[in-house]
């Protein structure tokens, strides 16, 4: 059934298509598809019809209507003809083959990872996908009993889109693709913004740089294959800026501009309100220009913005206010005292998270520098008013979906600021670039003013870095300043001059590294050191994962060094590497490879294992308990299962592993939040990681993290075998 949703998106794309506007058509199709999904689910929820059959019928009908409209207007034919012409032009553009190859490899790899691996990061297991399963079971989007309050009040656009794909496909196979296609849509928007802001002479270069910078951003690579919300929020942040700017460029404010901008504003809030702070200064600037230029036309804009906001966000706001007396729900990460000192403290600590390197000495120096800065501004570095949950400040280098930093992008942004002000008179569009920069910095400071420092701050900074990419690409691509990295060519000239010495040294180092990594004892020392640097507990599953990665790295070093040596031996001058842009592509791509290859939750060596086992790649120690609990439930054919998980516990794997979900009822009885009055005595068996809030239940099994307690029935049958 998901094919009907796909054809609906393709039909929307065709209907929005205008010549040479393929990117805009795709972005609009994704936005309208999200809008349809939200309105449809909220409407069906009112009638308790969030079920597979009604949702499938809806998309079949939408698909038929949209396809018929597209055929009637001859849109599919024009799209096919224009697309063929653009492919032909790309084939003729031989100078950019290497660029297209690198970008395609990154995008294709991420697509396969998103498709072949199930959601398995912490937040997905605790609340992102758990709430989806409760909605399907209940047939509506209303609040329900739970101990995990984040399943209730947090914005849920990402989960609505996942819910839509789950109902149409019957599985979570497409859940990660929401973030992946948010990345694709963000890539298109970044190029569109760069084109709008750049000079005619540097437009093409800035687009290439924008694409490359977005594809290789570390946190973006990791987020593109998860069910978290940060890439989706980043996409709508970019859409708000772009579609707010379009009427200014086109010098006319049409109804379609107002509608699209209103939908983006509303869906952006529904995706993640925190990202709003990054785009708020842009919105203020856009509003001021709209008022100056269009005046009375804005009268019809305000009611439309309010209308779409209520349609999209109204139900969640109502549910939050009814349950928590707060339209935002139970938000705990806001700054308690808003002042300049706390803002600077938070901003400095947030930025420092992107400075982490795999060298403890460097990280300690950064921490000491931040501590000294706090002494100067007279604000404690570990301040309960500034640090979320009073967490002790520290930075660490980690390749994961919560803590990876964007060091290269931060340095390029700083370089862009320096170049802009040093050579300000050389830029024809300097006023626009200064406004863009001021809006970026103001948005970041505003975020730091409102929200506390959090250990996973680098993930929340993703909208800022994606918004910064057009600025970086334009400033560093403008005319001769594109050659800011000219010293790389000097390095290549030096290597060619002393080719024999370099060949001997490089060959020796590469071969010794290869031999060392082949030794299990050396790999063991490295793994222990990685654990010390990152602070990650190296349990058995993670050890084998890192060990195989190091083995793979040894062969990669041998292969890459062999190619490089052959190139130097058989070429008087390595023409390929004398091209500055190709060098830049290689350097940036290599810097991003660890985040693509060494993602601990999506390891390449686990591609061959079953999908059920992949849920536990990051926590192999939990697998046995969940497999055994599900076998007990299946063997005894329990239909009413009590849940007793804590506020941040792995609930979703239980849903994912149980078969025939439609025949079972899984609920929190006597929960801490939104208790509807059910008792644990209604359950046949109780599963979770915390004891039920009633001492009368006997524990049946203890698998470490996961446990099982008796319900109304006799002691259940033992699971057969060890999983």
C-alpha positions in Angstrom: 0.0 0.0 0.0 2.9 2.3 0.5 3.3 2.5 -3.3 0.2 4.7 -3.4 1.8 7.2 -1.0 4.9 7.2 -3.3 2.8 7.8 -6.4 1.0 10.6 -4.6 4.3 12.3 -3.9 5.5 11.8 -7.6 2.2 13.2 -8.8 2.5 16.2 -6.6 6.0 16.6 -7.9 4.7 16.5 -11.5 1.9 19.0 -10.7 4.3 21.5 -9.1 6.9 21.1 -11.9 7.8 24.0 -14.0 10.7 24.1 -16.5 14.1 24.3 -14.7 12.4 24.1 -11.3 12.8 20.4 -10.5 14.3 21.1 -7.1 11.5 23.4 -6.0 8.8 21.0 -7.2 10.4 18.1 -5.2 10.6 20.3 -2.0 6.9 21.5 -2.5 5.8 17.9 -3.0 7.4 16.8 0.3 5.9 19.7 2.2 2.4 19.1 0.9 2.7 15.4 1.5 3.6 16.1 5.2 0.6 18.5 5.4 -1.8 15.9 4.0 -0.5 13.3 6.4 -1.0 15.5 9.5 -4.5 16.6 8.5 -5.5 13.1 7.6 -4.2 11.5 10.8 -5.8 14.1 13.1 -9.1 13.8 11.3 -9.1 10.0 11.4 -8.0 10.1 15.1 -11.2 12.0 15.9 -13.2 8.9 14.7 -10.8 6.3 16.2 -9.9 5.3 12.7 -6.1 5.4 12.8 -6.0 1.9 11.3 -4.4 0.4 8.2 -7.6 0.0 6.1 -8.9 3.6 6.4 -5.4 5.1 5.9 -4.9 2.9 2.8 -8.2 3.9 1.3 -7.3 7.6 1.8 -4.0 7.3 0.0 -5.5 5.2 -2.8 -8.1 7.9 -3.4 -5.6 10.8 -3.1 -3.3 8.9 -5.5 -6.0 8.4 -8.1 -7.0 12.1 -8.0 -3.4 13.4 -8.2 -2.3 11.0 -11.0 -5.4 11.8 -13.0 -4.7 15.6 -12.7 -1.1 15.1 -13.7 -2.0 13.1 -16.7 -4.7 15.5 -17.7 -2.2 18.4 -17.7 0.5 16.4 -19.5 2.8 16.9 -16.6 4.4 13.4 -16.5 5.5 13.7 -20.2 7.1 17.1 -19.7 8.9 16.0 -16.5 10.3 12.9 -18.3 11.5 15.0 -21.3 13.2 17.6 -19.2 14.7 15.0 -16.8 16.2 13.2 -19.8 17.7 16.4 -21.1 19.3 17.2 -17.7 20.8 13.7 -17.5 22.2 14.2 -20.9 23.8 17.5 -19.8 25.3 15.9 -16.8 26.9 13.3 -19.0 28.5 16.1 -21.1 29.8 17.7 -17.9 32.9 15.5 -17.6 34.8 17.9 -15.5 32.5 17.2 -12.6 32.3 13.4 -12.9 34.4 12.9 -9.7 32.2 15.3 -7.7 29.0 13.5 -8.9 30.6 10.1 -8.0 31.5 11.1 -4.5 28.1 12.7 -3.7 26.3 9.7 -5.3 28.3 7.2 -3.2 27.5 9.0 0.0 23.8 9.4 -0.8 23.5 5.8 -2.0 25.3 4.4 1.1 23.1 6.3 3.5 20.0 5.2 1.6 21.0 1.5 1.9 21.9 1.9 5.6 18.5 3.6 6.3 16.7 0.9 4.5 18.6 -2.2 5.7 19.0 -1.2 9.4 15.9 -0.9 11.7 15.7 2.1 14.0 18.0 1.2 16.9 19.2 4.4 18.6 18.2 5.2 22.2 15.4 7.7 21.6 13.8 5.5 18.9 13.7 2.6 21.3 12.3 4.6 24.3 9.7 7.0 22.8 9.8 7.8 19.1 8.5 4.5 17.9 6.9 3.4 21.1 4.3 6.2 20.8 3.6 5.1 17.2 2.8 1.6 18.3 0.4 2.9 21.1 -1.4 5.1 18.5 -1.9 2.1 16.2 -3.2 0.0 19.0 -5.5 2.7 20.3 -6.7 3.7 16.9 -6.2 7.4 17.8 -3.6 10.0 18.7 -4.9 10.8 22.1 -2.8 10.7 25.2 -2.5 7.3 26.9 -1.1 5.8 30.1 2.7 5.8 30.2 5.7 6.2 32.5 7.6 7.9 29.6 6.2 11.4 29.5 8.1 12.2 26.2 5.8 9.8 24.4 3.0 12.3 25.1 3.9 16.0 24.9 6.8 16.2 22.5 6.1 17.5 18.9 5.3 14.6 16.7 5.5 15.4 12.9 8.3 12.9 12.4 6.3 10.2 14.3 3.1 11.0 12.2 5.1 10.4 9.0 6.5 7.2 10.4 3.0 6.2 11.5 1.8 6.7 8.0 4.5 4.5 6.5 4.0 1.9 9.2 0.3 1.6 8.6 0.8 1.4 4.8 3.6 -1.1 4.9 2.9 -3.1 8.2 6.5 -2.7 9.4 9.2 -0.2 10.3 11.3 -0.8 7.2 10.7 2.7 5.9 10.9 4.5 9.3 14.5 5.8 8.8 13.7 7.2 5.3 11.8 10.1 6.8 15.1 11.6 8.0 16.9 10.5 4.8 14.5 12.3 2.5 14.6 15.3 4.8 18.3 15.3 4.1 17.7 15.1 0.3 15.1 18.0 0.6 17.5 20.0 2.7 20.2 19.5 0.1 18.0 20.9 -2.6 17.0 23.9 -0.4 20.6 24.7 0.4 21.5 24.9 -3.3 18.4 27.1 -3.9 19.3 29.5 -1.1 23.0 29.6 -2.3 21.8 30.4 -5.9 19.6 33.2 -4.6 22.3 34.8 -2.5 25.4 34.3 -4.7 26.8 36.6 -7.4 26.3 35.4 -11.0 30.0 34.7 -11.3 30.2 32.4 -8.2 26.7 30.9 -8.4 27.8 27.6 -9.9 30.8 27.2 -7.5 28.7 28.0 -4.4 26.1 25.3 -5.4 28.8 22.7 -5.7 30.4 23.6 -2.4 26.9 23.7 -0.7 26.1 20.2 -1.9 29.5 18.8 -0.7 29.3 20.5 2.7 25.8 19.2 3.4 26.6 15.6 2.3 29.7 15.3 4.5 28.5 17.1 7.6 29.1 14.5 10.4 25.9 15.0 12.4 23.9 15.0 9.2 25.4 11.7 8.1 24.5 10.1 11.4 21.0 11.7 11.6 20.0 10.7 8.1 19.6 7.1 9.0 17.6 7.5 12.3 14.0 8.2 13.4 15.0 11.3 15.3 13.6 14.7 14.3 16.6 16.9 13.8 17.0 16.6 10.0 13.2 17.0 9.5 13.3 20.2 11.7 16.4 21.4 9.8 14.5 20.9 6.5 11.6 23.1 7.6 14.0 25.7 9.0 15.6 26.0 5.5 12.1 26.0 3.9 10.9 28.8 6.1 14.0 30.9 5.1 13.7 30.1 1.4 10.0 30.5 0.9 10.0 33.7 3.0 12.7 35.1 0.8 11.2 34.1 -2.6 8.5 36.9 -2.6 11.2 39.5 -1.9 13.3 38.3 -4.9 10.3 38.0 -7.2 9.0 41.4 -6.0 5.4 40.2 -5.6 3.5 38.5 -2.7 1.0 36.0 -4.1 -1.5 33.8 -2.3 0.6 30.7 -3.1 3.6 32.3 -1.4 1.6 33.0 1.8 0.1 29.5 1.9 3.4 27.8 1.4 5.2 30.0 4.0 2.3 29.4 6.5 2.5 25.6 6.0 6.3 25.6 6.5 6.0 27.7 9.7 3.3 25.4 11.1 5.0 22.2 10.2 8.4 23.5 11.4 6.8 24.0 14.9 5.2 20.6 14.7 8.5 19.0 13.9 10.6 20.7 16.6 9.8 24.1 18.2 13.4 24.5 19.4 14.6 24.9 15.8 12.3 27.9 15.6 14.8 30.0 17.5 17.5 29.5 14.8 15.1 30.9 12.2 13.3 33.5 14.3 15.7 36.4 13.3 15.2 35.4 9.6 11.5 35.6 10.1 11.7 39.0 11.7 13.8 40.3 8.8 11.4 38.7 6.3 8.4 40.2 8.1 9.9 43.7 8.1 10.6 43.6 4.4 7.2 42.2 3.6 5.6 45.1 5.6 7.7 47.7 3.8 7.1 46.3 0.4 3.6 44.8 0.5 1.8 46.6 3.3 -2.0 45.9 2.8 -1.4 42.6 1.1 -0.3 41.3 4.6 -3.8 41.6 5.8 -4.7 38.3 4.1 -1.4 36.7 5.2 -2.0 36.9 9.0 -5.3 35.0 9.1 -3.8 32.3 6.9 -0.7 31.9 9.1 -3.0 31.5 12.2 -5.4 29.2 10.4 -2.7 26.7 9.2 -1.0 26.9 12.6 -4.2 25.9 14.4 -5.0 23.2 11.8 -1.6 21.6 12.2 -0.7 22.2 15.8 -4.0 22.8 17.5 -4.8 19.3 18.6 -1.4 18.7 20.2 -1.5 22.1 21.9 -5.0 21.3 23.3 -3.9 17.9 24.5 -0.8 19.4 26.2 -2.8 22.2 27.9 -5.5 19.8 29.1 -3.0 17.4 30.7 -0.1 19.6 31.8 -1.7 23.1 31.9 1.0 24.1 29.5 0.8 24.3 25.7 4.4 23.0 25.5 3.7 20.1 27.8 6.3 19.2 30.5 9.4 21.1 29.1 12.4 20.9 31.5 15.3 22.2 29.4 14.5 25.9 29.5 16.8 28.3 31.2 15.6 29.3 34.6 17.2 32.7 34.6 17.5 34.6 31.4 20.5 36.9 31.4 23.6 37.8 29.4 26.0 35.7 31.5 24.0 32.5 31.2 23.6 33.0 27.5 27.3 33.4 26.9 28.0 30.4 29.2 25.6 28.2 27.3 26.8 29.4 23.8 30.4 28.8 24.7 29.8 25.3 26.0 27.5 24.5 23.0 30.3 25.6 20.5 32.9 23.6 22.4 31.1 20.4 21.8 32.1 20.7 18.1 35.8 21.2 19.0 36.3 17.6 20.4 39.0 15.5 18.8 40.1 11.9 19.6 42.9 13.3 21.7 42.2 13.6 25.5 44.9 16.2 26.0 43.3 18.5 23.4 39.8 18.0 24.9 41.1 18.8 28.3 42.7 22.0 27.0 39.3 23.1 25.5 37.5 22.3 28.8 40.1 24.4 30.7 39.7 27.2 28.3 36.0 27.2 28.7 36.4 27.1 32.5 38.8 30.1 32.4 36.2 32.0 30.3 33.5 31.3 32.9 35.8 32.6 35.6 36.2 35.9 33.6 32.4 36.3 33.2 31.8 35.2 36.8 29.5 32.4 36.0 30.1 28.8 37.3 30.8 26.4 34.5 28.7 23.7 36.3 25.6 25.8 37.0 22.3 24.1 37.7 20.5 27.0 36.1 22.5 26.5 32.9 23.3 22.8 32.7 20.4 20.4 31.9 19.7 18.1 34.8 22.8 19.6 36.5 25.0 17.6 34.2 28.8 18.2 34.8 30.3 20.0 31.8 32.7 18.1 29.6 33.5 17.5 25.9 34.3 14.1 24.3 34.9 12.8 20.8 32.3 10.3 19.9 30.9 8.9 16.6 27.3 8.6 17.4 23.9 10.1 16.6 23.8 12.3 19.7 27.3 13.7 20.3 29.2 13.9 17.0 30.6 17.4 16.4 30.9 19.4 13.2 34.4 20.7 13.6 35.3 21.3 9.9 32.0 23.2 9.3 32.6 25.3 12.4 36.1 26.2 11.2 34.8 27.0 7.7 32.1 29.2 9.2 34.7 31.2 11.2 36.9 31.4 8.1 33.9 32.7 6.1 33.2 35.4 8.7 36.9 36.5 8.6 36.9 36.6 4.7 33.6 38.5 4.6 34.8 41.3 6.8 38.4 41.4 5.6 37.3 41.7 1.9 33.8 43.3 2.5 34.1 45.8 -0.4 34.7 43.0 -2.9 31.3 41.4 -2.4 28.5 42.8 -4.6 25.8 41.5 -2.3 27.5 42.4 1.0 24.4 43.8 2.6 22.5 40.6 2.1 25.4 38.5 3.4 25.8 40.6 6.5 22.1 40.3 7.2 22.3 36.5 6.7 25.3 36.4 9.1 23.7 38.5 11.7 20.5 36.4 11.6 22.6 33.2 12.0 24.5 34.5 15.0 21.4 36.1 16.6 19.5 32.8 16.2 22.3 30.8 17.9 22.5 33.3 20.8 18.8 33.2 21.1 18.8 29.4 21.4 21.5 29.7 24.0 19.5 32.2 25.9 16.4 30.1 26.1 17.7 26.6 26.5 20.2 25.0 28.8 23.5 23.3 27.8 22.9 19.6 27.1 25.4 16.8 26.5 23.7 16.1 23.1 23.8 19.8 22.0 25.7 19.1 18.8 22.6 17.2 17.5 20.3 20.2 18.3 22.8 22.5 16.4 22.1 20.8 13.1 19.6 23.4 11.8 22.2 26.2 12.5 24.9 24.4 10.5 22.6 23.7 7.6 21.5 27.3 7.5 25.2 28.3 7.7 26.2 26.2 4.6 24.9 28.8 2.0 26.8 31.6 3.8 30.0 29.5 3.9 29.7 28.3 0.3 29.0 31.9 -1.1 31.8 33.6 0.8 34.5 30.9 0.1 33.4 30.5 -3.5 33.4 34.1 -4.5 35.9 34.7 -7.3 39.6 34.4 -6.4 38.7 33.7 -2.7 37.6 30.2 -3.9 41.4 29.5 -3.9 41.7 30.0 -0.2 43.1 26.5 0.0 45.8 27.2 -2.6 48.5 25.7 -0.2 47.3 22.2 -1.0 48.6 22.6 -4.6 51.9 23.7 -3.1 52.0 20.4 -1.0 51.4 18.4 -4.2 54.2 20.2 -6.0 56.5 19.4 -3.0 55.5 15.7 -3.1 56.3 15.5 -6.8 59.7 17.2 -6.3 60.7 14.6 -3.7 58.7 11.7 -5.1 61.3 9.0 -4.3 61.7 10.0 -0.7 57.9 10.3 -0.2 57.3 6.9 -1.9 59.7 5.1 0.5 58.3 6.9 3.6 54.7 6.5 2.7 55.1 2.8 1.7 57.0 2.0 4.9 54.4 3.7 7.2 51.4 2.2 5.3 52.9 -1.3 5.4 53.9 -1.1 9.1 50.4 0.2 10.0 48.8 -2.6 8.0 50.9 -5.2 9.8 50.3 -3.7 13.2 46.5 -3.7 12.7 46.6 -7.3 11.7 47.7 -8.2 15.3 44.8 -8.9 17.7 46.9 -7.6 20.7 47.4 -4.2 19.0 43.7 -3.9 18.1 42.9 -4.8 21.7 45.1 -1.9 23.0 43.5 0.5 20.5 40.0 -0.5 21.5 40.8 -0.1 25.2 42.2 3.4 24.4 39.0 4.2 22.4 37.0 3.3 25.5 39.1 5.6 27.7 38.8 8.5 25.2 35.1 8.3 24.5 33.9 7.1 27.9 31.9 4.4 26.2 31.6 1.1 28.0 33.3 -1.5 25.7 31.0 -4.5 26.2 31.4 -7.7 24.3 29.3 -6.8 21.3 30.8 -3.3 20.9 34.3 -4.9 21.2 33.8 -7.2 18.3 32.3 -4.4 16.3 35.3 -2.2 16.8 37.7 -5.1 16.2 36.2 -5.9 12.8 36.3 -2.1 11.9 40.0 -1.9 12.7 40.6 -5.0 10.6 38.6 -3.5 7.8 40.6 -0.2 8.2 43.9 -2.1 7.8 42.9 -3.5 4.4 41.6 0.0 3.4 44.9 1.5 4.2 46.7 -1.1 2.1 44.3 -0.6 -0.8 44.3 3.2 -0.8 48.0 3.5 -0.3 48.6 1.0 -3.2 46.5 3.1 -5.5 48.2 6.3 -4.4 51.7 4.8 -4.9 50.9 3.4 -8.3 49.6 6.8 -9.3 52.9 8.5 -8.2 55.0 5.8 -9.9 53.3 5.9 -13.2 52.5 9.6 -13.5 55.1 12.4 -13.9 52.5 14.7 -12.4 49.3 13.6 -10.7 47.0 15.7 -12.8 43.9 14.5 -11.0 45.2 15.8 -7.7 46.5 19.1 -9.1 42.9 20.2 -9.5 42.2 22.2 -6.4 38.5 21.3 -6.3 39.2 17.6 -6.5 41.6 17.9 -3.6 39.0 19.7 -1.6 36.5 17.0 -2.4 38.9 14.3 -1.4 40.0 16.0 1.9 36.4 16.7 3.0 35.1 13.3 1.9 37.9 11.4 3.8 37.1 13.5 6.9 33.5 12.3 6.8 34.2 8.7 6.1 34.5 7.6 9.8 30.9 8.8 10.4 29.7 6.8 7.5 31.7 3.6 8.1 32.2 3.5 11.8 28.7 4.3 13.0 28.5 2.0 16.1 24.7 1.5 15.6 24.9 0.8 11.9 28.1 -1.3 11.5 28.8 -2.7 8.0 29.6 -6.2 9.4 26.1 -6.5 10.8 24.4 -6.2 7.4 24.0 -9.9 7.2 22.4 -10.6 10.6 18.6 -10.7 11.0 16.6 -7.5 11.3 15.5 -8.4 14.8 19.1 -8.7 16.0 20.0 -5.3 14.5 17.7 -3.6 17.0 20.3 -4.6 19.7 23.5 -3.7 17.8 24.2 -0.9 20.4 23.1 -3.0 23.4 23.8 -6.7 22.7 23.5 -7.4 26.4 19.7 -6.7 26.2 19.0 -9.1 23.3 18.5 -12.3 25.3 16.0 -10.8 27.7 13.7 -9.4 25.0 13.9 -12.5 22.8 13.0 -14.7 25.8 10.2 -12.4 27.0 8.6 -12.5 23.5 8.9 -16.3 23.4 7.1 -16.6 26.7 4.3 -14.3 25.4 4.0 -16.1 22.1 4.2 -19.6 23.7 1.5 -18.9 26.2 -0.6 -16.9 23.7 -1.0 -14.0 26.0 -3.2 -11.2 24.7 -3.1 -8.7 27.5 0.4 -7.6 28.5 1.2 -5.1 31.2 4.1 -2.7 30.6 6.3 -1.6 33.5 9.1 0.4 31.9 10.7 3.5 33.4 10.8 7.0 32.0 13.6 6.4 29.6 13.5 2.6 29.0 13.7 0.4 25.9 10.0 -0.3 25.2 9.9 -0.5 21.4 11.9 -3.7 20.9 9.1 -5.6 22.7 6.6 -4.2 20.1 8.9 -4.9 17.2 9.6 -8.6 18.2 6.0 -9.6 19.0 4.0 -11.1 16.1 0.3 -10.7 15.5 0.2 -7.3 17.3 -3.4 -6.8 16.2 -4.4 -9.7 18.5 -2.7 -8.3 21.6 -3.1 -5.4 24.0 0.0 -3.8 25.6 -0.6 -1.1 28.1 0.9 0.7 31.1 -1.5 -0.1 34.0 -1.4 2.3 36.9 1.1 4.5 35.1 2.7 7.7 36.4 1.3 9.9 33.6 -2.2 10.1 32.2 -3.5 7.2 34.3 -6.9 6.1 33.0 -7.7 3.9 36.0 -6.7 0.4 34.7 -4.9 -1.8 37.2 -2.2 -4.4 36.7 -4.6 -7.1 37.8 -6.1 -6.8 34.3 -2.9 -8.1 32.7 -2.0 -11.7 32.1 1.7 -11.0 32.5 3.8 -7.9 33.2 7.0 -7.0 31.4 9.5 -4.2 32.0 12.6 -3.0 33.7 11.1 -1.5 36.9 8.8 -3.3 39.4 5.0 -2.7 39.1 3.6 -0.2 41.5 2.1 -3.0 43.5 4.0 -5.3 45.7 1.6 -8.2 45.3 3.1 -9.4 42.0 5.7 -12.2 41.9 8.7 -12.0 39.7 8.8 -14.9 37.2 12.0 -14.2 35.2 14.9 -11.8 35.6 17.0 -11.4 32.5 19.0 -8.6 33.9 17.7 -5.4 32.3 14.3 -6.9 31.4 12.1 -8.7 33.9 8.7 -10.4 33.9 6.1 -10.5 36.7 3.0 -12.7 37.1 -0.5 -11.4 36.2 -3.7 -13.2 36.6 -2.5 -16.5 35.1 -0.5 -19.3 36.5 3.3 -19.5 36.0 3.9 -19.4 32.2 5.8 -21.9 30.2 9.6 -21.6 30.1 11.2 -20.4 26.9 12.7 -23.1 24.7 16.4 -22.6 24.1 18.6 -19.6 24.6 18.4 -16.7 22.2 
